[in-house]
């Protein structure tokens, strides 16, 4: 509520300053004197932002290339080492089943 009242008071004072006190000429002088530094500072900020964006794009591209190299390394199959032969397991008969006899010569 206080901000609204202060805003209204300042608005009335500004309108009175331009109309009754003839401050328009002084305002235009200040405005004309402040625009060139504002343009220069805004231009410097825009150039800095552009350089930053270019660097970010280059870093992202480099990171993507590194990720692609890592993925390529991960996808290449490694040669498997030969496994030692495993001994054959004999099946044990289940309880209640007769034992199977092996025939000679097999």
Secondary structure, DSSP 8 states (H G I E B T S, - for coil): -HHHHHHHHHHHHHHHHHHTS--HHHHHHHHHHHHHHHHHHHHHHHHHHHHHHHHHHHHHHHHHHHHHHHHHHHHS------------------TTS------TT-
